[in-house]
Amino acid sequence: MFSAAANGSGWVTVNSTTTQQFGSRSSGSVDVHSVQDKEQRILRLQEELRRLSLYEAECERKDQLVQTLRDEIGDLHVSRCLTREPK
């Protein structure tokens, strides 16, 4: 069922039934439904990527804001310690 074939970067396991299915098709014949399904899947993945990219940008913005606020808190602690009068 599975066979191994060498490629340039190492060994790859190949499902022989899949190879037989594709190998039995004539070179001019294309499974239109399969191509359409793959195109639809690509479009859905592209939309998901766009959606997640927006979240990534928002996370970066919030990370920068959090770091700025932490820096301000640190500065306030330092200035508070410097302005305290020794007892």
FENZI-V244288 format. One record per backbone hydrogen bond with DSSP energy under -1.0 kcal/mol. NH is the residue of the N-H (numbers start at 1). CO is the residue of the C=O. If there is no record, write none. Layout:
NH:CO
NH:CO
//
This chain:
3:14
5:12
7:10
12:5
14:3
16:1
19:15
20:16
21:17
22:18
23:19
24:20
29:26
32:30
35:31
36:32
37:33
38:34
39:35
40:36
41:37
42:38
43:39
44:40
45:41
46:42
47:43
48:44
49:45
50:46
51:47
52:48
53:49
54:50
55:51
56:52
57:53
58:54
59:55
60:56
61:57
62:58
63:59
64:60
65:61
66:62
67:63
68:64
69:65
70:66
71:67
72:68
73:69
74:70
75:71
76:72
77:73
78:74
79:75
80:76
81:77
82:78
83:79
//
